């Protein structure tokens, strides 16, 4: 399972930005990291980052 918005839209900016976009992966082979909350303000703190968003689907499908 993957939950992800299509872009960052921080309330303070009131528009789309190029900031880190939070996402959640859940499944049998997914290892949790240290982040316990979901949001744009903590997206950059995770140890698991995907620089190219289009690669998320490959990761979800176990192809990357």
mmCIF file of the N, C-alpha and C atoms, coordinates in Angstrom:
data_MODEL
# 
_entry.id   MODEL 
# 
loop_
_atom_site.group_PDB 
_atom_site.id 
_atom_site.type_symbol 
_atom_site.label_atom_id 
_atom_site.label_alt_id 
_atom_site.label_comp_id 
_atom_site.label_asym_id 
_atom_site.label_entity_id 
_atom_site.label_seq_id 
_atom_site.pdbx_PDB_ins_code 
_atom_site.Cartn_x 
_atom_site.Cartn_y 
_atom_site.Cartn_z 
_atom_site.occupancy 
_atom_site.B_iso_or_equiv 
_atom_site.pdbx_formal_charge 
_atom_site.auth_seq_id 
_atom_site.auth_comp_id 
_atom_site.auth_asym_id 
_atom_site.auth_atom_id 
_atom_site.pdbx_PDB_model_num 
ATOM 1   N N  . UNK A 1 1  ? 0.845  -1.169 0.000   1.00 0.00 ? 1  UNK A N  1 
ATOM 2   C CA . UNK A 1 1  ? 0.000  0.000  0.000   1.00 0.00 ? 1  UNK A CA 1 
ATOM 3   C C  . UNK A 1 1  ? 0.892  1.233  0.000   1.00 0.00 ? 1  UNK A C  1 
ATOM 4   N N  . UNK A 1 2  ? 0.509  2.232  -0.792  1.00 0.00 ? 2  UNK A N  1 
ATOM 5   C CA . UNK A 1 2  ? 1.242  3.492  -0.815  1.00 0.00 ? 2  UNK A CA 1 
ATOM 6   C C  . UNK A 1 2  ? 0.245  4.639  -0.711  1.00 0.00 ? 2  UNK A C  1 
ATOM 7   N N  . UNK A 1 3  ? 0.561  5.593  0.146   1.00 0.00 ? 3  UNK A N  1 
ATOM 8   C CA . UNK A 1 3  ? -0.226 6.815  0.267   1.00 0.00 ? 3  UNK A CA 1 
ATOM 9   C C  . UNK A 1 3  ? 0.725  7.959  -0.024  1.00 0.00 ? 3  UNK A C  1 
ATOM 10  N N  . UNK A 1 4  ? 0.362  8.804  -1.007  1.00 0.00 ? 4  UNK A N  1 
ATOM 11  C CA . UNK A 1 4  ? 1.238  9.905  -1.392  1.00 0.00 ? 4  UNK A CA 1 
ATOM 12  C C  . UNK A 1 4  ? 0.426  11.006 -2.084  1.00 0.00 ? 4  UNK A C  1 
ATOM 13  N N  . UNK A 1 5  ? 0.668  12.266 -1.717  1.00 0.00 ? 5  UNK A N  1 
ATOM 14  C CA . UNK A 1 5  ? 0.067  13.360 -2.474  1.00 0.00 ? 5  UNK A CA 1 
ATOM 15  C C  . UNK A 1 5  ? 0.861  13.569 -3.768  1.00 0.00 ? 5  UNK A C  1 
ATOM 16  N N  . UNK A 1 6  ? 0.341  14.313 -4.691  1.00 0.00 ? 6  UNK A N  1 
ATOM 17  C CA . UNK A 1 6  ? 1.044  14.499 -5.964  1.00 0.00 ? 6  UNK A CA 1 
ATOM 18  C C  . UNK A 1 6  ? 2.087  15.612 -5.943  1.00 0.00 ? 6  UNK A C  1 
ATOM 19  N N  . UNK A 1 7  ? 2.060  16.461 -4.920  1.00 0.00 ? 7  UNK A N  1 
ATOM 20  C CA . UNK A 1 7  ? 3.043  17.541 -4.810  1.00 0.00 ? 7  UNK A CA 1 
ATOM 21  C C  . UNK A 1 7  ? 2.944  18.165 -3.426  1.00 0.00 ? 7  UNK A C  1 
ATOM 22  N N  . UNK A 1 8  ? 3.963  18.902 -3.061  1.00 0.00 ? 8  UNK A N  1 
ATOM 23  C CA . UNK A 1 8  ? 3.938  19.616 -1.782  1.00 0.00 ? 8  UNK A CA 1 
ATOM 24  C C  . UNK A 1 8  ? 3.125  20.892 -1.929  1.00 0.00 ? 8  UNK A C  1 
ATOM 25  N N  . UNK A 1 9  ? 2.302  21.175 -0.936  1.00 0.00 ? 9  UNK A N  1 
ATOM 26  C CA . UNK A 1 9  ? 1.523  22.413 -0.904  1.00 0.00 ? 9  UNK A CA 1 
ATOM 27  C C  . UNK A 1 9  ? 1.491  22.911 0.541   1.00 0.00 ? 9  UNK A C  1 
ATOM 28  N N  . UNK A 1 10 ? 2.612  23.430 1.026   1.00 0.00 ? 10 UNK A N  1 
ATOM 29  C CA . UNK A 1 10 ? 2.638  23.906 2.405   1.00 0.00 ? 10 UNK A CA 1 
ATOM 30  C C  . UNK A 1 10 ? 1.616  25.030 2.619   1.00 0.00 ? 10 UNK A C  1 
ATOM 31  N N  . UNK A 1 11 ? 0.941  25.002 3.749   1.00 0.00 ? 11 UNK A N  1 
ATOM 32  C CA . UNK A 1 11 ? -0.083 26.008 4.040   1.00 0.00 ? 11 UNK A CA 1 
ATOM 33  C C  . UNK A 1 11 ? 0.507  27.404 4.008   1.00 0.00 ? 11 UNK A C  1 
ATOM 34  N N  . UNK A 1 12 ? 1.707  27.557 4.536   1.00 0.00 ? 12 UNK A N  1 
ATOM 35  C CA . UNK A 1 12 ? 2.315  28.891 4.589   1.00 0.00 ? 12 UNK A CA 1 
ATOM 36  C C  . UNK A 1 12 ? 2.568  29.469 3.185   1.00 0.00 ? 12 UNK A C  1 
ATOM 37  N N  . UNK A 1 13 ? 2.877  28.598 2.209   1.00 0.00 ? 13 UNK A N  1 
ATOM 38  C CA . UNK A 1 13 ? 3.136  29.060 0.836   1.00 0.00 ? 13 UNK A CA 1 
ATOM 39  C C  . UNK A 1 13 ? 1.839  29.269 0.057   1.00 0.00 ? 13 UNK A C  1 
ATOM 40  N N  . UNK A 1 14 ? 0.807  28.516 0.395   1.00 0.00 ? 14 UNK A N  1 
ATOM 41  C CA . UNK A 1 14 ? -0.503 28.591 -0.252  1.00 0.00 ? 14 UNK A CA 1 
ATOM 42  C C  . UNK A 1 14 ? -0.446 28.298 -1.751  1.00 0.00 ? 14 UNK A C  1 
ATOM 43  N N  . UNK A 1 15 ? 0.556  27.517 -2.153  1.00 0.00 ? 15 UNK A N  1 
ATOM 44  C CA . UNK A 1 15 ? 0.695  27.102 -3.544  1.00 0.00 ? 15 UNK A CA 1 
ATOM 45  C C  . UNK A 1 15 ? 1.609  25.878 -3.588  1.00 0.00 ? 15 UNK A C  1 
ATOM 46  N N  . UNK A 1 16 ? 1.734  25.271 -4.755  1.00 0.00 ? 16 UNK A N  1 
ATOM 47  C CA . UNK A 1 16 ? 2.627  24.118 -4.914  1.00 0.00 ? 16 UNK A CA 1 
ATOM 48  C C  . UNK A 1 16 ? 4.072  24.575 -4.794  1.00 0.00 ? 16 UNK A C  1 
ATOM 49  N N  . UNK A 1 17 ? 4.904  23.711 -4.205  1.00 0.00 ? 17 UNK A N  1 
ATOM 50  C CA . UNK A 1 17 ? 6.327  24.017 -4.077  1.00 0.00 ? 17 UNK A CA 1 
ATOM 51  C C  . UNK A 1 17 ? 7.141  22.787 -4.481  1.00 0.00 ? 17 UNK A C  1 
ATOM 52  N N  . UNK A 1 18 ? 8.448  22.945 -4.512  1.00 0.00 ? 18 UNK A N  1 
ATOM 53  C CA . UNK A 1 18 ? 9.324  21.811 -4.836  1.00 0.00 ? 18 UNK A CA 1 
ATOM 54  C C  . UNK A 1 18 ? 9.851  21.133 -3.574  1.00 0.00 ? 18 UNK A C  1 
ATOM 55  N N  . UNK A 1 19 ? 9.215  21.387 -2.437  1.00 0.00 ? 19 UNK A N  1 
ATOM 56  C CA . UNK A 1 19 ? 9.617  20.773 -1.168  1.00 0.00 ? 19 UNK A CA 1 
ATOM 57  C C  . UNK A 1 19 ? 9.437  19.257 -1.220  1.00 0.00 ? 19 UNK A C  1 
ATOM 58  N N  . UNK A 1 20 ? 10.036 18.574 -0.264  1.00 0.00 ? 20 UNK A N  1 
ATOM 59  C CA . UNK A 1 20 ? 9.886  17.120 -0.157  1.00 0.00 ? 20 UNK A CA 1 
ATOM 60  C C  . UNK A 1 20 ? 8.414  16.754 0.027   1.00 0.00 ? 20 UNK A C  1 
ATOM 61  N N  . UNK A 1 21 ? 8.002  15.676 -0.617  1.00 0.00 ? 21 UNK A N  1 
ATOM 62  C CA . UNK A 1 21 ? 6.618  15.206 -0.542  1.00 0.00 ? 21 UNK A CA 1 
ATOM 63  C C  . UNK A 1 21 ? 6.583  13.960 0.343   1.00 0.00 ? 21 UNK A C  1 
ATOM 64  N N  . UNK A 1 22 ? 5.741  13.971 1.380   1.00 0.00 ? 22 UNK A N  1 
ATOM 65  C CA . UNK A 1 22 ? 5.673  12.811 2.255   1.00 0.00 ? 22 UNK A CA 1 
ATOM 66  C C  . UNK A 1 22 ? 4.983  11.645 1.565   1.00 0.00 ? 22 UNK A C  1 
ATOM 67  N N  . UNK A 1 23 ? 5.382  10.430 1.921   1.00 0.00 ? 23 UNK A N  1 
ATOM 68  C CA . UNK A 1 23 ? 4.679  9.252  1.433   1.00 0.00 ? 23 UNK A CA 1 
ATOM 69  C C  . UNK A 1 23 ? 4.757  8.156  2.476   1.00 0.00 ? 23 UNK A C  1 
ATOM 70  N N  . UNK A 1 24 ? 3.791  7.264  2.421   1.00 0.00 ? 24 UNK A N  1 
ATOM 71  C CA . UNK A 1 24 ? 3.756  6.125  3.322   1.00 0.00 ? 24 UNK A CA 1 
ATOM 72  C C  . UNK A 1 24 ? 3.758  4.864  2.480   1.00 0.00 ? 24 UNK A C  1 
ATOM 73  N N  . UNK A 1 25 ? 4.647  3.948  2.801   1.00 0.00 ? 25 UNK A N  1 
ATOM 74  C CA . UNK A 1 25 ? 4.639  2.604  2.221   1.00 0.00 ? 25 UNK A CA 1 
ATOM 75  C C  . UNK A 1 25 ? 4.317  1.634  3.338   1.00 0.00 ? 25 UNK A C  1 
ATOM 76  N N  . UNK A 1 26 ? 3.422  0.710  3.065   1.00 0.00 ? 26 UNK A N  1 
ATOM 77  C CA . UNK A 1 26 ? 3.053  -0.286 4.062   1.00 0.00 ? 26 UNK A CA 1 
ATOM 78  C C  . UNK A 1 26 ? 2.977  -1.640 3.382   1.00 0.00 ? 26 UNK A C  1 
ATOM 79  N N  . UNK A 1 27 ? 3.587  -2.624 3.980   1.00 0.00 ? 27 UNK A N  1 
ATOM 80  C CA . UNK A 1 27 ? 3.521  -3.959 3.420   1.00 0.00 ? 27 UNK A CA 1 
ATOM 81  C C  . UNK A 1 27 ? 4.414  -4.923 4.162   1.00 0.00 ? 27 UNK A C  1 
ATOM 82  N N  . UNK A 1 28 ? 4.356  -6.169 3.744   1.00 0.00 ? 28 UNK A N  1 
ATOM 83  C CA . UNK A 1 28 ? 5.067  -7.253 4.407   1.00 0.00 ? 28 UNK A CA 1 
ATOM 84  C C  . UNK A 1 28 ? 6.576  -7.025 4.453   1.00 0.00 ? 28 UNK A C  1 
ATOM 85  N N  . UNK A 1 29 ? 7.172  -6.519 3.408   1.00 0.00 ? 29 UNK A N  1 
ATOM 86  C CA . UNK A 1 29 ? 8.624  -6.367 3.337   1.00 0.00 ? 29 UNK A CA 1 
ATOM 87  C C  . UNK A 1 29 ? 9.110  -4.936 3.552   1.00 0.00 ? 29 UNK A C  1 
ATOM 88  N N  . UNK A 1 30 ? 8.232  -4.068 4.026   1.00 0.00 ? 30 UNK A N  1 
ATOM 89  C CA . UNK A 1 30 ? 8.602  -2.669 4.259   1.00 0.00 ? 30 UNK A CA 1 
ATOM 90  C C  . UNK A 1 30 ? 9.145  -2.540 5.675   1.00 0.00 ? 30 UNK A C  1 
ATOM 91  N N  . UNK A 1 31 ? 10.311 -1.931 5.793   1.00 0.00 ? 31 UNK A N  1 
ATOM 92  C CA . UNK A 1 31 ? 10.943 -1.709 7.093   1.00 0.00 ? 31 UNK A CA 1 
ATOM 93  C C  . UNK A 1 31 ? 10.684 -0.268 7.520   1.00 0.00 ? 31 UNK A C  1 
ATOM 94  N N  . UNK A 1 32 ? 10.141 -0.094 8.698   1.00 0.00 ? 32 UNK A N  1 
ATOM 95  C CA . UNK A 1 32 ? 9.819  1.240  9.202   1.00 0.00 ? 32 UNK A CA 1 
ATOM 96  C C  . UNK A 1 32 ? 11.083 2.040  9.484   1.00 0.00 ? 32 UNK A C  1 
ATOM 97  N N  . UNK A 1 33 ? 10.979 3.355  9.320   1.00 0.00 ? 33 UNK A N  1 
ATOM 98  C CA . UNK A 1 33 ? 12.091 4.215  9.721   1.00 0.00 ? 33 UNK A CA 1 
ATOM 99  C C  . UNK A 1 33 ? 11.733 4.903  11.034  1.00 0.00 ? 33 UNK A C  1 
ATOM 100 N N  . UNK A 1 34 ? 12.463 5.948  11.360  1.00 0.00 ? 34 UNK A N  1 
ATOM 101 C CA . UNK A 1 34 ? 12.319 6.591  12.662  1.00 0.00 ? 34 UNK A CA 1 
ATOM 102 C C  . UNK A 1 34 ? 11.188 7.618  12.730  1.00 0.00 ? 34 UNK A C  1 
ATOM 103 N N  . UNK A 1 35 ? 10.565 7.956  11.624  1.00 0.00 ? 35 UNK A N  1 
ATOM 104 C CA . UNK A 1 35 ? 9.534  8.993  11.583  1.00 0.00 ? 35 UNK A CA 1 
ATOM 105 C C  . UNK A 1 35 ? 8.189  8.405  12.006  1.00 0.00 ? 35 UNK A C  1 
ATOM 106 N N  . UNK A 1 36 ? 7.525  9.063  12.954  1.00 0.00 ? 36 UNK A N  1 
ATOM 107 C CA . UNK A 1 36 ? 6.268  8.556  13.494  1.00 0.00 ? 36 UNK A CA 1 
ATOM 108 C C  . UNK A 1 36 ? 5.059  9.398  13.082  1.00 0.00 ? 36 UNK A C  1 
ATOM 109 N N  . UNK A 1 37 ? 5.286  10.481 12.342  1.00 0.00 ? 37 UNK A N  1 
ATOM 110 C CA . UNK A 1 37 ? 4.187  11.338 11.898  1.00 0.00 ? 37 UNK A CA 1 
ATOM 111 C C  . UNK A 1 37 ? 4.232  11.468 10.386  1.00 0.00 ? 37 UNK A C  1 
ATOM 112 N N  . UNK A 1 38 ? 3.140  11.946 9.816   1.00 0.00 ? 38 UNK A N  1 
ATOM 113 C CA . UNK A 1 38 ? 3.038  12.109 8.368   1.00 0.00 ? 38 UNK A CA 1 
ATOM 114 C C  . UNK A 1 38 ? 2.773  13.566 8.057   1.00 0.00 ? 38 UNK A C  1 
ATOM 115 N N  . UNK A 1 39 ? 3.612  14.164 7.240   1.00 0.00 ? 39 UNK A N  1 
ATOM 116 C CA . UNK A 1 39 ? 3.390  15.550 6.848   1.00 0.00 ? 39 UNK A CA 1 
ATOM 117 C C  . UNK A 1 39 ? 4.586  16.121 6.123   1.00 0.00 ? 39 UNK A C  1 
ATOM 118 N N  . UNK A 1 40 ? 4.329  17.229 5.459   1.00 0.00 ? 40 UNK A N  1 
ATOM 119 C CA . UNK A 1 40 ? 5.392  17.891 4.702   1.00 0.00 ? 40 UNK A CA 1 
ATOM 120 C C  . UNK A 1 40 ? 6.510  18.381 5.607   1.00 0.00 ? 40 UNK A C  1 
ATOM 121 N N  . UNK A 1 41 ? 6.173  18.774 6.833   1.00 0.00 ? 41 UNK A N  1 
ATOM 122 C CA . UNK A 1 41 ? 7.194  19.330 7.723   1.00 0.00 ? 41 UNK A CA 1 
ATOM 123 C C  . UNK A 1 41 ? 8.214  18.287 8.179   1.00 0.00 ? 41 UNK A C  1 
ATOM 124 N N  . UNK A 1 42 ? 7.880  16.998 8.120   1.00 0.00 ? 42 UNK A N  1 
ATOM 125 C CA . UNK A 1 42 ? 8.811  15.949 8.532   1.00 0.00 ? 42 UNK A CA 1 
ATOM 126 C C  . UNK A 1 42 ? 9.289  15.085 7.372   1.00 0.00 ? 42 UNK A C  1 
ATOM 127 N N  . UNK A 1 43 ? 8.809  15.340 6.168   1.00 0.00 ? 43 UNK A N  1 
ATOM 128 C CA . UNK A 1 43 ? 9.160  14.502 5.014   1.00 0.00 ? 43 UNK A CA 1 
ATOM 129 C C  . UNK A 1 43 ? 10.657 14.469 4.761   1.00 0.00 ? 43 UNK A C  1 
ATOM 130 N N  . UNK A 1 44 ? 11.324 15.552 5.004   1.00 0.00 ? 44 UNK A N  1 
ATOM 131 C CA . UNK A 1 44 ? 12.761 15.625 4.738   1.00 0.00 ? 44 UNK A CA 1 
ATOM 132 C C  . UNK A 1 44 ? 13.600 14.976 5.840   1.00 0.00 ? 44 UNK A C  1 
ATOM 133 N N  . UNK A 1 45 ? 12.981 14.614 6.964   1.00 0.00 ? 45 UNK A N  1 
ATOM 134 C CA . UNK A 1 45 ? 13.716 14.036 8.090   1.00 0.00 ? 45 UNK A CA 1 
ATOM 135 C C  . UNK A 1 45 ? 13.912 12.535 7.963   1.00 0.00 ? 45 UNK A C  1 
ATOM 136 N N  . UNK A 1 46 ? 13.153 11.878 7.122   1.00 0.00 ? 46 UNK A N  1 
ATOM 137 C CA . UNK A 1 46 ? 13.233 10.428 6.987   1.00 0.00 ? 46 UNK A CA 1 
ATOM 138 C C  . UNK A 1 46 ? 14.580 10.000 6.416   1.00 0.00 ? 46 UNK A C  1 
ATOM 139 N N  . UNK A 1 47 ? 15.031 8.829  6.820   1.00 0.00 ? 47 UNK A N  1 
ATOM 140 C CA . UNK A 1 47 ? 16.270 8.287  6.269   1.00 0.00 ? 47 UNK A CA 1 
ATOM 141 C C  . UNK A 1 47 ? 16.029 7.647  4.891   1.00 0.00 ? 47 UNK A C  1 
ATOM 142 N N  . UNK A 1 48 ? 14.770 7.442  4.530   1.00 0.00 ? 48 UNK A N  1 
ATOM 143 C CA . UNK A 1 48 ? 14.425 6.842  3.241   1.00 0.00 ? 48 UNK A CA 1 
ATOM 144 C C  . UNK A 1 48 ? 13.884 7.928  2.320   1.00 0.00 ? 48 UNK A C  1 
ATOM 145 N N  . UNK A 1 49 ? 14.651 8.256  1.301   1.00 0.00 ? 49 UNK A N  1 
ATOM 146 C CA . UNK A 1 49 ? 14.262 9.306  0.356   1.00 0.00 ? 49 UNK A CA 1 
ATOM 147 C C  . UNK A 1 49 ? 14.300 8.754  -1.065  1.00 0.00 ? 49 UNK A C  1 
ATOM 148 N N  . UNK A 1 50 ? 13.400 9.219  -1.874  1.00 0.00 ? 50 UNK A N  1 
ATOM 149 C CA . UNK A 1 50 ? 13.361 8.865  -3.290  1.00 0.00 ? 50 UNK A CA 1 
ATOM 150 C C  . UNK A 1 50 ? 13.443 10.179 -4.056  1.00 0.00 ? 50 UNK A C  1 
ATOM 151 N N  . UNK A 1 51 ? 14.555 10.408 -4.722  1.00 0.00 ? 51 UNK A N  1 
ATOM 152 C CA . UNK A 1 51 ? 14.768 11.683 -5.408  1.00 0.00 ? 51 UNK A CA 1 
ATOM 153 C C  . UNK A 1 51 ? 13.838 11.872 -6.600  1.00 0.00 ? 51 UNK A C  1 
ATOM 154 N N  . UNK A 1 52 ? 13.555 10.812 -7.326  1.00 0.00 ? 52 UNK A N  1 
ATOM 155 C CA . UNK A 1 52 ? 12.680 10.892 -8.503  1.00 0.00 ? 52 UNK A CA 1 
ATOM 156 C C  . UNK A 1 52 ? 11.351 10.219 -8.160  1.00 0.00 ? 52 UNK A C  1 
ATOM 157 N N  . UNK A 1 53 ? 10.300 11.021 -8.009  1.00 0.00 ? 53 UNK A N  1 
ATOM 158 C CA . UNK A 1 53 ? 9.013  10.513 -7.586  1.00 0.00 ? 53 UNK A CA 1 
ATOM 159 C C  . UNK A 1 53 ? 8.444  9.406  -8.454  1.00 0.00 ? 53 UNK A C  1 
ATOM 160 N N  . UNK A 1 54 ? 8.772  9.420  -9.752  1.00 0.00 ? 54 UNK A N  1 
ATOM 161 C CA . UNK A 1 54 ? 8.230  8.387  -10.642 1.00 0.00 ? 54 UNK A CA 1 
ATOM 162 C C  . UNK A 1 54 ? 8.775  6.994  -10.298 1.00 0.00 ? 54 UNK A C  1 
ATOM 163 N N  . UNK A 1 55 ? 9.830  6.916  -9.489  1.00 0.00 ? 55 UNK A N  1 
ATOM 164 C CA . UNK A 1 55 ? 10.391 5.616  -9.097  1.00 0.00 ? 55 UNK A CA 1 
ATOM 165 C C  . UNK A 1 55 ? 9.643  4.974  -7.926  1.00 0.00 ? 55 UNK A C  1 
ATOM 166 N N  . UNK A 1 56 ? 8.751  5.725  -7.286  1.00 0.00 ? 56 UNK A N  1 
ATOM 167 C CA . UNK A 1 56 ? 7.999  5.175  -6.160  1.00 0.00 ? 56 UNK A CA 1 
ATOM 168 C C  . UNK A 1 56 ? 7.194  3.934  -6.565  1.00 0.00 ? 56 UNK A C  1 
ATOM 169 N N  . UNK A 1 57 ? 6.580  3.942  -7.727  1.00 0.00 ? 57 UNK A N  1 
ATOM 170 C CA . UNK A 1 57 ? 5.774  2.800  -8.139  1.00 0.00 ? 57 UNK A CA 1 
ATOM 171 C C  . UNK A 1 57 ? 6.649  1.561  -8.317  1.00 0.00 ? 57 UNK A C  1 
ATOM 172 N N  . UNK A 1 58 ? 7.846  1.703  -8.873  1.00 0.00 ? 58 UNK A N  1 
ATOM 173 C CA . UNK A 1 58 ? 8.759  0.564  -8.993  1.00 0.00 ? 58 UNK A CA 1 
ATOM 174 C C  . UNK A 1 58 ? 9.145  0.013  -7.626  1.00 0.00 ? 58 UNK A C  1 
ATOM 175 N N  . UNK A 1 59 ? 9.364  0.890  -6.673  1.00 0.00 ? 59 UNK A N  1 
ATOM 176 C CA . UNK A 1 59 ? 9.691  0.451  -5.323  1.00 0.00 ? 59 UNK A CA 1 
ATOM 177 C C  . UNK A 1 59 ? 8.509  -0.299 -4.730  1.00 0.00 ? 59 UNK A C  1 
ATOM 178 N N  . UNK A 1 60 ? 7.312  0.230  -4.898  1.00 0.00 ? 60 UNK A N  1 
ATOM 179 C CA . UNK A 1 60 ? 6.109  -0.427 -4.392  1.00 0.00 ? 60 UNK A CA 1 
ATOM 180 C C  . UNK A 1 60 ? 5.922  -1.814 -5.006  1.00 0.00 ? 60 UNK A C  1 
ATOM 181 N N  . UNK A 1 61 ? 6.249  -1.954 -6.277  1.00 0.00 ? 61 UNK A N  1 
ATOM 182 C CA . UNK A 1 61 ? 6.066  -3.213 -6.971  1.00 0.00 ? 61 UNK A CA 1 
ATOM 183 C C  . UNK A 1 61 ? 7.270  -4.164 -6.793  1.00 0.00 ? 61 UNK A C  1 
ATOM 184 N N  . UNK A 1 62 ? 8.304  -3.705 -6.044  1.00 0.00 ? 62 UNK A N  1 
ATOM 185 C CA . UNK A 1 62 ? 9.473  -4.546 -5.790  1.00 0.00 ? 62 UNK A CA 1 
ATOM 186 C C  . UNK A 1 62 ? 10.401 -4.664 -6.973  1.00 0.00 ? 62 UNK A C  1 
ATOM 187 N N  . UNK A 1 63 ? 10.388 -3.675 -7.860  1.00 0.00 ? 63 UNK A N  1 
ATOM 188 C CA . UNK A 1 63 ? 11.203 -3.718 -9.074  1.00 0.00 ? 63 UNK A CA 1 
ATOM 189 C C  . UNK A 1 63 ? 12.425 -2.815 -8.980  1.00 0.00 ? 63 UNK A C  1 
ATOM 190 N N  . UNK A 1 64 ? 12.633 -2.176 -7.867  1.00 0.00 ? 64 UNK A N  1 
ATOM 191 C CA . UNK A 1 64 ? 13.758 -1.236 -7.754  1.00 0.00 ? 64 UNK A CA 1 
ATOM 192 C C  . UNK A 1 64 ? 14.486 -1.434 -6.454  1.00 0.00 ? 64 UNK A C  1 
# 
